[in-house]
Amino acid sequence: MNAQVSFLDGTLSLIHIPLDLYPNLLQPILKVLLPPSQDPSQSAAEGLTIESHSHGFLNISVTPIECSIVCNSAWAESVFAPAIRRLSGDEAKTVAISKDTYAALSVYGTGMDAGSRVADLTSPLALANIPIFFITTYYSDFILVPTKDQQAVVQTLLGKGFVFSEDDQSRLVSSTNPSPTATSHHHHGHGFGIGHNKTPSQTGSTLSYPSPPPPSSVDDLQQRTFDLLKKRNVVPHVDPTLTLVQCTGTRIHNQPPFSARSHHHHHNSNNHSNSNSSPHSKPNWIDTIDTRLYTSLVTALASQPRFLSFTLAHDDPPSLLLDRALLGLFGASLLGPIEEGDDGAGALVPIFLDLADLPFEAAGIVSGVAGRLVREMGMGMGTGTGAVQQGQGQGQGQGELSYLSTARAGAVILPREQAGLALGVLGPLLGPGVE
């Protein structure tokens, strides 16, 4: 297997914001998006000063279910926590910052079709009972894993042929590491602090539930996943009036040349450079970004969009998955397959799964749901909408499946022509879900 994975710098937190409180917390959302708005006295060890003018990893997602933020834990505490405390008591209880911190794992590989890469990554982690959040972007796949499980993640994936950097291996692998399945009390990611009202099944301090044994096989994993989803009345939901497009902004000039990572996507990336920049200069933050993109993004966020997911990672250009109706706000600042054919070709449809009621120990949701769809529909699961299937040209074949995890939900993203087939798979397992 020719695939590499690496941990990005920094520890991350997940933040859940109910949609009715989104306007109240728009300012901290924009503060996290725009590094110059941060306090320059923050610890340089966290990589959060204005001078760094970059994010190790940031995801801002607004969906019909929730607003979800993944950002550096220091910003979660210094920007969001004070804003949450300023809300009324009842309102503050509905907003939550994850108690656990997470690490972002970047996945890239050559000689692998997209489906094999994602399935080979998520299945071993799920079988080891390690919970994950999964975010597909235009160029890359990112996996969020609990920081406390990093050693188990490395051991598990090394055993499946994935390659880590020497730094990750020397830092996280030792002869005294626990077994990858020795972690306990794993959950889907809903262990939140700051006023989150827990259900009895989530109150770990007063009730103790033994962790279930790891699944014995991929089939067992998928069966457990759908049994749990059905038990918790998780029904796939599709809004037929909502279609998405996945695209990218231009690369900021202080990032490495994208040619080093060109195996992720097959669009022409000649526009992803700034010929006026000097590799030895230290520009202001505003000189390192596409101001058109950021102006459009702020405008879109201020409008409380129906769907917008924006991801920044250190080595990638900005990636967006957004409501097609928002394209007019962005003009020429976006690149990618943004044109839709008269027959609807090129449109993406999200299938939502509201996971708010899942217990802490739920793991394997991404692998279970996506794996079953890939198996039943015979499709690739991929990086962006233009990902190339093995042995096929771009845009051909049966379509690509991607996945977006948010704080308390998941969304399977499919071409319009495949979404109906996916509901045909999920419906008998979970129930109908078209609004």
Secondary structure, 3 states (H helix, E strand, C coil): CCEEEEECCCCEEEEEECHHHCHHHHHHHHHHHCHHHCCCCCCHHHCCCHHHCCCCEEEEEECCCCEEEEEEHHHHHHHHHHHHHCCCHHHHCCCEEECCCEEEEEEEECCCCHHHHHHHHHHHHHHCCCCCEEEECCCCEEEEEEHHHHHHHHHHHHCCCCEECHHHHHHHCCCCCCCCCCCCCCCCCCCEECCCCCCHHHCCCCCCCCCCCCCCCHHHHHHHHHHHHHHCCCCCEECCCCCEEEEECCCCCCCCCHHHHHHHCCCCCCCCCCCCCCCCCCCCHHHHCCHHHHHHHHHHHHCCCCCEEEEEECCEEEEEEEEHHHHHHHHHHCECCCCCCCCCCCCEEEEEEECCCCCCCCCCHHHHHHHHHHHHHCCEECCCCCCCCCCCCCCCCCCEEEEEEECCEEEEEEEHHHHHHHHHHHHHHHCCCEC
